[in-house]
Amino acid sequence: MAVEARIRELGSRHQSLEQAIQDELRRPAADDIRLKELKRQKLRLKEEMESLRGQMH
């Protein structure tokens, strides 16, 4: 049960990062360094979620 809660928490953070990426892309002069960092964080969360899902099965 704790694993499912952790996956939900990570999913929420993943969505927040996606929104931050989209917000940055809408800016007239998007910060490439910030975008790369946001995308890197989002990927880490995705990998952690996939790892946790794999442990459940």
PyMOL Python script that loads the backbone (N, CA, C, O; Angstrom):
from pymol import cmd

cmd.read_pdbstr("""\
ATOM      1  N   MET A   1       0.817  -1.190   0.000  1.00  0.00           N
ATOM      2  CA  MET A   1       0.000   0.000   0.000  1.00  0.00           C
ATOM      3  C   MET A   1       0.864   1.258   0.000  1.00  0.00           C
ATOM      4  O   MET A   1       0.535   2.238  -0.667  1.00  0.00           O
ATOM      5  N   ALA A   2       1.959   1.232   0.741  1.00  0.00           N
ATOM      6  CA  ALA A   2       2.842   2.391   0.797  1.00  0.00           C
ATOM      7  C   ALA A   2       3.474   2.664  -0.570  1.00  0.00           C
ATOM      8  O   ALA A   2       3.722   3.814  -0.933  1.00  0.00           O
ATOM      9  N   VAL A   3       3.727   1.601  -1.313  1.00  0.00           N
ATOM     10  CA  VAL A   3       4.328   1.753  -2.637  1.00  0.00           C
ATOM     11  C   VAL A   3       3.356   2.476  -3.566  1.00  0.00           C
ATOM     12  O   VAL A   3       3.759   3.342  -4.342  1.00  0.00           O
ATOM     13  N   GLU A   4       2.075   2.118  -3.483  1.00  0.00           N
ATOM     14  CA  GLU A   4       1.071   2.774  -4.325  1.00  0.00           C
ATOM     15  C   GLU A   4       0.968   4.260  -4.004  1.00  0.00           C
ATOM     16  O   GLU A   4       0.837   5.088  -4.905  1.00  0.00           O
ATOM     17  N   ALA A   5       1.027   4.593  -2.714  1.00  0.00           N
ATOM     18  CA  ALA A   5       0.976   5.999  -2.297  1.00  0.00           C
ATOM     19  C   ALA A   5       2.201   6.747  -2.834  1.00  0.00           C
ATOM     20  O   ALA A   5       2.091   7.882  -3.295  1.00  0.00           O
ATOM     21  N   ARG A   6       3.339   6.112  -2.769  1.00  0.00           N
ATOM     22  CA  ARG A   6       4.572   6.736  -3.282  1.00  0.00           C
ATOM     23  C   ARG A   6       4.462   6.966  -4.787  1.00  0.00           C
ATOM     24  O   ARG A   6       4.880   8.012  -5.284  1.00  0.00           O
ATOM     25  N   ILE A   7       3.911   6.014  -5.507  1.00  0.00           N
ATOM     26  CA  ILE A   7       3.741   6.160  -6.954  1.00  0.00           C
ATOM     27  C   ILE A   7       2.802   7.327  -7.250  1.00  0.00           C
ATOM     28  O   ILE A   7       3.057   8.115  -8.161  1.00  0.00           O
ATOM     29  N   ARG A   8       1.714   7.441  -6.481  1.00  0.00           N
ATOM     30  CA  ARG A   8       0.782   8.570  -6.679  1.00  0.00           C
ATOM     31  C   ARG A   8       1.462   9.900  -6.408  1.00  0.00           C
ATOM     32  O   ARG A   8       1.265  10.867  -7.145  1.00  0.00           O
ATOM     33  N   GLU A   9       2.267   9.951  -5.346  1.00  0.00           N
ATOM     34  CA  GLU A   9       2.995  11.175  -5.010  1.00  0.00           C
ATOM     35  C   GLU A   9       3.964  11.552  -6.137  1.00  0.00           C
ATOM     36  O   GLU A   9       4.044  12.714  -6.537  1.00  0.00           O
ATOM     37  N   LEU A  10       4.690  10.561  -6.635  1.00  0.00           N
ATOM     38  CA  LEU A  10       5.638  10.813  -7.726  1.00  0.00           C
ATOM     39  C   LEU A  10       4.894  11.252  -8.989  1.00  0.00           C
ATOM     40  O   LEU A  10       5.364  12.122  -9.722  1.00  0.00           O
ATOM     41  N   GLY A  11       3.742  10.651  -9.235  1.00  0.00           N
ATOM     42  CA  GLY A  11       2.940  11.030 -10.396  1.00  0.00           C
ATOM     43  C   GLY A  11       2.491  12.478 -10.318  1.00  0.00           C
ATOM     44  O   GLY A  11       2.485  13.194 -11.319  1.00  0.00           O
ATOM     45  N   SER A  12       2.121  12.896  -9.137  1.00  0.00           N
ATOM     46  CA  SER A  12       1.710  14.286  -8.927  1.00  0.00           C
ATOM     47  C   SER A  12       2.879  15.240  -9.178  1.00  0.00           C
ATOM     48  O   SER A  12       2.724  16.265  -9.842  1.00  0.00           O
ATOM     49  N   ARG A  13       4.035  14.894  -8.646  1.00  0.00           N
ATOM     50  CA  ARG A  13       5.223  15.725  -8.873  1.00  0.00           C
ATOM     51  C   ARG A  13       5.601  15.727 -10.355  1.00  0.00           C
ATOM     52  O   ARG A  13       6.042  16.748 -10.881  1.00  0.00           O
ATOM     53  N   HIS A  14       5.430  14.594 -11.024  1.00  0.00           N
ATOM     54  CA  HIS A  14       5.715  14.468 -12.458  1.00  0.00           C
ATOM     55  C   HIS A  14       4.825  15.440 -13.235  1.00  0.00           C
ATOM     56  O   HIS A  14       5.296  16.137 -14.133  1.00  0.00           O
ATOM     57  N   GLN A  15       3.533  15.483 -12.884  1.00  0.00           N
ATOM     58  CA  GLN A  15       2.595  16.401 -13.549  1.00  0.00           C
ATOM     59  C   GLN A  15       2.977  17.854 -13.296  1.00  0.00           C
ATOM     60  O   GLN A  15       2.887  18.687 -14.198  1.00  0.00           O
ATOM     61  N   SER A  16       3.400  18.159 -12.076  1.00  0.00           N
ATOM     62  CA  SER A  16       3.811  19.525 -11.748  1.00  0.00           C
ATOM     63  C   SER A  16       5.018  19.945 -12.577  1.00  0.00           C
ATOM     64  O   SER A  16       5.098  21.082 -13.042  1.00  0.00           O
ATOM     65  N   LEU A  17       5.949  19.027 -12.757  1.00  0.00           N
ATOM     66  CA  LEU A  17       7.119  19.324 -13.575  1.00  0.00           C
ATOM     67  C   LEU A  17       6.719  19.532 -15.033  1.00  0.00           C
ATOM     68  O   LEU A  17       7.255  20.413 -15.705  1.00  0.00           O
ATOM     69  N   GLU A  18       5.788  18.732 -15.518  1.00  0.00           N
ATOM     70  CA  GLU A  18       5.310  18.890 -16.893  1.00  0.00           C
ATOM     71  C   GLU A  18       4.695  20.282 -17.070  1.00  0.00           C
ATOM     72  O   GLU A  18       4.922  20.944 -18.083  1.00  0.00           O
ATOM     73  N   GLN A  19       3.921  20.715 -16.081  1.00  0.00           N
ATOM     74  CA  GLN A  19       3.315  22.051 -16.152  1.00  0.00           C
ATOM     75  C   GLN A  19       4.399  23.132 -16.144  1.00  0.00           C
ATOM     76  O   GLN A  19       4.304  24.111 -16.884  1.00  0.00           O
ATOM     77  N   ALA A  20       5.418  22.960 -15.317  1.00  0.00           N
ATOM     78  CA  ALA A  20       6.514  23.933 -15.260  1.00  0.00           C
ATOM     79  C   ALA A  20       7.252  23.982 -16.596  1.00  0.00           C
ATOM     80  O   ALA A  20       7.652  25.057 -17.043  1.00  0.00           O
ATOM     81  N   ILE A  21       7.434  22.837 -17.230  1.00  0.00           N
ATOM     82  CA  ILE A  21       8.090  22.787 -18.541  1.00  0.00           C
ATOM     83  C   ILE A  21       7.249  23.536 -19.565  1.00  0.00           C
ATOM     84  O   ILE A  21       7.773  24.338 -20.338  1.00  0.00           O
ATOM     85  N   GLN A  22       5.946  23.275 -19.570  1.00  0.00           N
ATOM     86  CA  GLN A  22       5.068  23.951 -20.524  1.00  0.00           C
ATOM     87  C   GLN A  22       5.053  25.463 -20.285  1.00  0.00           C
ATOM     88  O   GLN A  22       5.057  26.245 -21.235  1.00  0.00           O
ATOM     89  N   ASP A  23       5.037  25.866 -19.025  1.00  0.00           N
ATOM     90  CA  ASP A  23       5.075  27.294 -18.696  1.00  0.00           C
ATOM     91  C   ASP A  23       6.356  27.936 -19.208  1.00  0.00           C
ATOM     92  O   ASP A  23       6.335  29.031 -19.770  1.00  0.00           O
ATOM     93  N   GLU A  24       7.463  27.247 -19.010  1.00  0.00           N
ATOM     94  CA  GLU A  24       8.757  27.772 -19.469  1.00  0.00           C
ATOM     95  C   GLU A  24       8.785  27.883 -20.990  1.00  0.00           C
ATOM     96  O   GLU A  24       9.309  28.857 -21.531  1.00  0.00           O
ATOM     97  N   LEU A  25       8.231  26.902 -21.675  1.00  0.00           N
ATOM     98  CA  LEU A  25       8.224  26.922 -23.142  1.00  0.00           C
ATOM     99  C   LEU A  25       7.374  28.071 -23.694  1.00  0.00           C
ATOM    100  O   LEU A  25       7.632  28.564 -24.793  1.00  0.00           O
ATOM    101  N   ARG A  26       6.365  28.495 -22.933  1.00  0.00           N
ATOM    102  CA  ARG A  26       5.497  29.594 -23.379  1.00  0.00           C
ATOM    103  C   ARG A  26       6.149  30.960 -23.216  1.00  0.00           C
ATOM    104  O   ARG A  26       5.703  31.942 -23.809  1.00  0.00           O
ATOM    105  N   ARG A  27       7.199  31.019 -22.417  1.00  0.00           N
ATOM    106  CA  ARG A  27       7.880  32.302 -22.221  1.00  0.00           C
ATOM    107  C   ARG A  27       8.560  32.724 -23.517  1.00  0.00           C
ATOM    108  O   ARG A  27       9.031  31.882 -24.282  1.00  0.00           O
ATOM    109  N   PRO A  28       8.609  34.028 -23.758  1.00  0.00           N
ATOM    110  CA  PRO A  28       9.259  34.513 -24.995  1.00  0.00           C
ATOM    111  C   PRO A  28      10.719  34.076 -25.130  1.00  0.00           C
ATOM    112  O   PRO A  28      11.172  33.740 -26.224  1.00  0.00           O
ATOM    113  N   ALA A  29      11.444  34.082 -24.027  1.00  0.00           N
ATOM    114  CA  ALA A  29      12.847  33.656 -24.059  1.00  0.00           C
ATOM    115  C   ALA A  29      13.022  32.528 -23.042  1.00  0.00           C
ATOM    116  O   ALA A  29      13.486  32.753 -21.924  1.00  0.00           O
ATOM    117  N   ALA A  30      12.650  31.330 -23.439  1.00  0.00           N
ATOM    118  CA  ALA A  30      12.735  30.187 -22.539  1.00  0.00           C
ATOM    119  C   ALA A  30      14.189  29.943 -22.123  1.00  0.00           C
ATOM    120  O   ALA A  30      15.111  30.074 -22.927  1.00  0.00           O
ATOM    121  N   ASP A  31      14.366  29.590 -20.868  1.00  0.00           N
ATOM    122  CA  ASP A  31      15.690  29.311 -20.311  1.00  0.00           C
ATOM    123  C   ASP A  31      16.041  27.847 -20.587  1.00  0.00           C
ATOM    124  O   ASP A  31      15.489  26.939 -19.965  1.00  0.00           O
ATOM    125  N   ASP A  32      16.955  27.632 -21.519  1.00  0.00           N
ATOM    126  CA  ASP A  32      17.314  26.268 -21.916  1.00  0.00           C
ATOM    127  C   ASP A  32      17.877  25.447 -20.755  1.00  0.00           C
ATOM    128  O   ASP A  32      17.599  24.253 -20.643  1.00  0.00           O
ATOM    129  N   ILE A  33      18.658  26.082 -19.905  1.00  0.00           N
ATOM    130  CA  ILE A  33      19.249  25.365 -18.768  1.00  0.00           C
ATOM    131  C   ILE A  33      18.147  24.920 -17.808  1.00  0.00           C
ATOM    132  O   ILE A  33      18.160  23.788 -17.325  1.00  0.00           O
ATOM    133  N   ARG A  34      17.201  25.807 -17.536  1.00  0.00           N
ATOM    134  CA  ARG A  34      16.071  25.455 -16.657  1.00  0.00           C
ATOM    135  C   ARG A  34      15.252  24.330 -17.283  1.00  0.00           C
ATOM    136  O   ARG A  34      14.843  23.399 -16.590  1.00  0.00           O
ATOM    137  N   LEU A  35      15.012  24.411 -18.584  1.00  0.00           N
ATOM    138  CA  LEU A  35      14.248  23.359 -19.258  1.00  0.00           C
ATOM    139  C   LEU A  35      14.945  22.010 -19.140  1.00  0.00           C
ATOM    140  O   LEU A  35      14.304  20.999 -18.853  1.00  0.00           O
ATOM    141  N   LYS A  36      16.248  21.993 -19.359  1.00  0.00           N
ATOM    142  CA  LYS A  36      16.994  20.735 -19.257  1.00  0.00           C
ATOM    143  C   LYS A  36      16.902  20.154 -17.857  1.00  0.00           C
ATOM    144  O   LYS A  36      16.734  18.945 -17.697  1.00  0.00           O
ATOM    145  N   GLU A  37      17.012  21.006 -16.838  1.00  0.00           N
ATOM    146  CA  GLU A  37      16.942  20.533 -15.459  1.00  0.00           C
ATOM    147  C   GLU A  37      15.546  20.006 -15.137  1.00  0.00           C
ATOM    148  O   GLU A  37      15.411  18.958 -14.505  1.00  0.00           O
ATOM    149  N   LEU A  38      14.517  20.714 -15.562  1.00  0.00           N
ATOM    150  CA  LEU A  38      13.146  20.254 -15.331  1.00  0.00           C
ATOM    151  C   LEU A  38      12.903  18.908 -16.012  1.00  0.00           C
ATOM    152  O   LEU A  38      12.294  18.014 -15.425  1.00  0.00           O
ATOM    153  N   LYS A  39      13.371  18.767 -17.231  1.00  0.00           N
ATOM    154  CA  LYS A  39      13.191  17.515 -17.966  1.00  0.00           C
ATOM    155  C   LYS A  39      13.966  16.381 -17.313  1.00  0.00           C
ATOM    156  O   LYS A  39      13.497  15.244 -17.275  1.00  0.00           O
ATOM    157  N   ARG A  40      15.153  16.691 -16.798  1.00  0.00           N
ATOM    158  CA  ARG A  40      15.962  15.680 -16.117  1.00  0.00           C
ATOM    159  C   ARG A  40      15.242  15.195 -14.854  1.00  0.00           C
ATOM    160  O   ARG A  40      15.197  13.995 -14.583  1.00  0.00           O
ATOM    161  N   GLN A  41      14.680  16.131 -14.087  1.00  0.00           N
ATOM    162  CA  GLN A  41      13.940  15.775 -12.876  1.00  0.00           C
ATOM    163  C   GLN A  41      12.719  14.934 -13.227  1.00  0.00           C
ATOM    164  O   GLN A  41      12.419  13.948 -12.553  1.00  0.00           O
ATOM    165  N   LYS A  42      12.023  15.328 -14.276  1.00  0.00           N
ATOM    166  CA  LYS A  42      10.825  14.595 -14.704  1.00  0.00           C
ATOM    167  C   LYS A  42      11.187  13.156 -15.096  1.00  0.00           C
ATOM    168  O   LYS A  42      10.473  12.214 -14.751  1.00  0.00           O
ATOM    169  N   LEU A  43      12.287  13.001 -15.808  1.00  0.00           N
ATOM    170  CA  LEU A  43      12.730  11.668 -16.216  1.00  0.00           C
ATOM    171  C   LEU A  43      13.084  10.815 -15.002  1.00  0.00           C
ATOM    172  O   LEU A  43      12.743   9.633 -14.956  1.00  0.00           O
ATOM    173  N   ARG A  44      13.767  11.404 -14.016  1.00  0.00           N
ATOM    174  CA  ARG A  44      14.112  10.661 -12.804  1.00  0.00           C
ATOM    175  C   ARG A  44      12.857  10.150 -12.098  1.00  0.00           C
ATOM    176  O   ARG A  44      12.812   9.011 -11.634  1.00  0.00           O
ATOM    177  N   LEU A  45      11.835  11.015 -12.023  1.00  0.00           N
ATOM    178  CA  LEU A  45      10.590  10.606 -11.385  1.00  0.00           C
ATOM    179  C   LEU A  45       9.934   9.467 -12.160  1.00  0.00           C
ATOM    180  O   LEU A  45       9.442   8.508 -11.565  1.00  0.00           O
ATOM    181  N   LYS A  46       9.928   9.575 -13.484  1.00  0.00           N
ATOM    182  CA  LYS A  46       9.325   8.536 -14.313  1.00  0.00           C
ATOM    183  C   LYS A  46      10.044   7.202 -14.091  1.00  0.00           C
ATOM    184  O   LYS A  46       9.406   6.160 -13.950  1.00  0.00           O
ATOM    185  N   GLU A  47      11.368   7.249 -14.063  1.00  0.00           N
ATOM    186  CA  GLU A  47      12.137   6.024 -13.854  1.00  0.00           C
ATOM    187  C   GLU A  47      11.863   5.423 -12.486  1.00  0.00           C
ATOM    188  O   GLU A  47      11.763   4.203 -12.349  1.00  0.00           O
ATOM    189  N   GLU A  48      11.741   6.272 -11.474  1.00  0.00           N
ATOM    190  CA  GLU A  48      11.456   5.770 -10.128  1.00  0.00           C
ATOM    191  C   GLU A  48      10.058   5.148 -10.075  1.00  0.00           C
ATOM    192  O   GLU A  48       9.869   4.102  -9.454  1.00  0.00           O
ATOM    193  N   MET A  49       9.080   5.787 -10.723  1.00  0.00           N
ATOM    194  CA  MET A  49       7.728   5.225 -10.756  1.00  0.00           C
ATOM    195  C   MET A  49       7.728   3.861 -11.448  1.00  0.00           C
ATOM    196  O   MET A  49       7.102   2.917 -10.967  1.00  0.00           O
ATOM    197  N   GLU A  50       8.426   3.762 -12.569  1.00  0.00           N
ATOM    198  CA  GLU A  50       8.485   2.488 -13.293  1.00  0.00           C
ATOM    199  C   GLU A  50       9.156   1.412 -12.457  1.00  0.00           C
ATOM    200  O   GLU A  50       8.727   0.259 -12.470  1.00  0.00           O
ATOM    201  N   SER A  51      10.197   1.774 -11.734  1.00  0.00           N
ATOM    202  CA  SER A  51      10.878   0.831 -10.875  1.00  0.00           C
ATOM    203  C   SER A  51       9.944   0.328  -9.767  1.00  0.00           C
ATOM    204  O   SER A  51       9.900  -0.868  -9.479  1.00  0.00           O
ATOM    205  N   LEU A  52       9.213   1.237  -9.160  1.00  0.00           N
ATOM    206  CA  LEU A  52       8.276   0.859  -8.097  1.00  0.00           C
ATOM    207  C   LEU A  52       7.162  -0.023  -8.651  1.00  0.00           C
ATOM    208  O   LEU A  52       6.761  -0.994  -8.009  1.00  0.00           O
ATOM    209  N   ARG A  53       6.672   0.303  -9.815  1.00  0.00           N
ATOM    210  CA  ARG A  53       5.616  -0.520 -10.431  1.00  0.00           C
ATOM    211  C   ARG A  53       6.139  -1.936 -10.704  1.00  0.00           C
ATOM    212  O   ARG A  53       5.412  -2.917 -10.545  1.00  0.00           O
ATOM    213  N   GLY A  54       7.397  -2.025 -11.112  1.00  0.00           N
ATOM    214  CA  GLY A  54       7.999  -3.325 -11.363  1.00  0.00           C
ATOM    215  C   GLY A  54       8.118  -4.159 -10.104  1.00  0.00           C
ATOM    216  O   GLY A  54       8.011  -5.384 -10.157  1.00  0.00           O
ATOM    217  N   GLN A  55       8.337  -3.511  -8.973  1.00  0.00           N
ATOM    218  CA  GLN A  55       8.438  -4.214  -7.693  1.00  0.00           C
ATOM    219  C   GLN A  55       7.100  -4.764  -7.234  1.00  0.00           C
ATOM    220  O   GLN A  55       7.045  -5.738  -6.484  1.00  0.00           O
ATOM    221  N   MET A  56       6.011  -4.132  -7.690  1.00  0.00           N
ATOM    222  CA  MET A  56       4.673  -4.545  -7.270  1.00  0.00           C
ATOM    223  C   MET A  56       4.248  -5.846  -7.918  1.00  0.00           C
ATOM    224  O   MET A  56       3.377  -6.536  -7.388  1.00  0.00           O
ATOM    225  N   HIS A  57       4.836  -6.200  -9.045  1.00  0.00           N
ATOM    226  CA  HIS A  57       4.394  -7.383  -9.789  1.00  0.00           C
ATOM    227  C   HIS A  57       5.272  -8.578  -9.533  1.00  0.00           C
ATOM    228  O   HIS A  57       5.031  -9.651 -10.086  1.00  0.00           O
TER     229      HIS A  57
END
""", "prot")
cmd.dss("prot")
cmd.show_as("cartoon", "prot")
cmd.util.cbc("prot")
cmd.orient("prot")
